[in-house]
Amino acid sequence: MKLKRNHFKEMYLKNNMKHYYLLFCLTLFFASCSIDDPKIVTIQNATLVDVTAPDTLTFQQTEVFQVSYKNPTTCHSFENFDILGEEPEFTIRTETRFEETFDCEDTPNAIEIAEFEYTVESQEDHVFKFLAGASDSGQLQFITLELPVKIE
């Protein structure tokens, strides 16, 4: 009788181990699969349409510029402004983030607006050159604003 009991116990453990092994393999399989599709992320210069700015800047105050740019796909979003140069002359690039998710839709007529905030720290007149894009020949084009500074 003792032999049968051990035999039963051995068979029970053997069957149970198969279930544990199967459960372990399934867990490993599902844990190694990624649900997210791989994304390709790049930062690109936006093509500007217009820049709206105040007529004059006020010394030691923050001014807000409205920058209108083309948003070519649903995978593009505003990233930031890249500011080059020193006061009082700046070159500004409007950057967008492109996340390729393989289901992007073209939006050739979509115009987005981003706010560029600038605190005036110099009494000199300022020059802002916003990179607008490039011509067909590759020549860089700018929207240039020359703004006087007033002191209040």
C-alpha positions in Angstrom: 0.0 0.0 0.0 2.9 2.3 0.8 4.2 1.9 -2.8 1.0 3.0 -4.3 0.8 6.1 -2.1 4.3 7.1 -3.1 3.5 6.4 -6.8 0.4 8.5 -6.5 2.3 11.3 -4.9 5.0 11.1 -7.5 2.5 11.3 -10.4 0.7 14.2 -8.7 4.0 16.1 -8.4 5.0 15.3 -11.9 1.6 16.6 -13.3 1.8 19.7 -11.1 5.3 20.5 -12.3 4.1 20.3 -15.9 1.5 23.0 -15.1 4.1 25.1 -13.3 6.5 24.8 -16.2 3.7 25.7 -18.7 2.7 28.7 -16.6 6.3 29.8 -16.3 6.8 29.6 -20.1 3.6 31.5 -20.8 4.6 34.2 -18.4 8.0 34.5 -19.9 6.5 34.6 -23.4 4.1 37.4 -22.6 6.6 39.4 -20.5 9.1 39.4 -23.4 6.5 40.7 -26.0 6.2 44.5 -26.3 2.8 45.9 -26.8 4.1 49.2 -28.0 5.3 49.6 -31.5 8.8 51.0 -31.8 8.8 54.8 -32.2 11.2 56.9 -34.2 11.6 60.3 -32.6 13.3 63.3 -34.3 13.4 67.0 -33.7 12.7 69.1 -36.8 12.7 72.8 -37.7 9.1 74.0 -38.3 8.1 76.0 -41.3 6.8 79.3 -40.1 3.9 81.2 -41.5 3.8 84.3 -39.3 5.2 85.9 -36.2 3.0 88.4 -34.3 5.0 90.6 -31.9 4.4 93.8 -29.9 5.3 97.1 -31.7 7.8 97.9 -29.0 9.5 96.1 -26.2 9.4 97.3 -22.6 12.7 97.2 -20.7 12.6 94.5 -17.8 9.3 93.1 -18.9 8.3 89.8 -20.5 6.9 90.1 -24.0 4.9 87.4 -25.8 5.3 86.6 -29.5 2.7 84.5 -31.3 4.5 82.1 -33.7 2.4 80.4 -36.3 3.9 77.3 -38.0 2.8 74.5 -40.3 2.1 71.2 -38.6 2.6 68.7 -41.5 1.3 65.5 -39.8 -0.6 64.3 -36.7 2.7 62.9 -35.4 4.3 66.4 -35.1 4.0 68.5 -32.0 5.6 71.7 -30.7 8.9 70.9 -28.9 10.6 74.3 -28.1 12.4 77.4 -29.4 16.1 77.1 -30.0 17.6 80.6 -29.4 21.0 81.5 -30.9 23.0 84.7 -30.4 23.3 87.3 -27.8 21.2 90.3 -26.8 20.1 92.3 -28.7 20.3 90.1 -31.8 18.8 86.6 -31.8 18.2 83.9 -34.3 15.3 81.7 -33.3 14.4 78.2 -34.6 11.0 76.8 -33.9 11.4 73.0 -33.3 8.8 70.3 -33.6 9.0 66.8 -32.3 8.1 64.1 -34.8 7.1 60.7 -33.4 6.7 58.1 -36.1 4.0 55.7 -35.0 3.2 54.3 -38.5 -0.3 55.7 -38.4 0.5 59.4 -39.0 -2.0 61.4 -41.1 -0.9 64.2 -43.3 -2.2 67.6 -42.2 -0.8 70.0 -44.9 -3.1 72.9 -44.1 -2.8 72.7 -40.3 -1.4 75.8 -38.7 -0.4 75.8 -35.0 0.5 78.7 -32.7 3.2 78.6 -30.1 4.0 81.4 -27.7 7.6 82.6 -27.5 8.2 84.6 -24.2 11.1 86.9 -24.0 12.2 89.1 -21.0 13.9 92.3 -22.1 17.2 92.8 -20.3 18.8 95.4 -22.5 17.8 98.9 -23.4 19.1 98.6 -27.0 16.8 97.9 -29.9 16.4 94.2 -30.6 16.5 92.1 -33.7 14.7 88.8 -33.8 15.4 86.5 -36.8 12.9 83.6 -36.8 14.0 80.8 -39.1 11.0 80.4 -41.5 12.2 77.6 -43.6 14.2 77.2 -46.8 13.6 78.2 -50.4 13.6 75.6 -53.2 17.3 76.3 -53.8 18.1 75.6 -50.1 18.5 79.2 -49.1 17.5 79.8 -45.5 14.6 82.3 -45.1 13.8 84.4 -42.0 11.1 86.5 -40.6 13.0 89.4 -39.2 11.6 91.8 -36.6 13.4 94.9 -35.5 11.9 96.2 -32.3 12.6 99.3 -30.3 12.9 99.2 -26.5 11.1 101.7 -24.3 11.9 102.4 -20.7 8.9 102.9 -18.3 
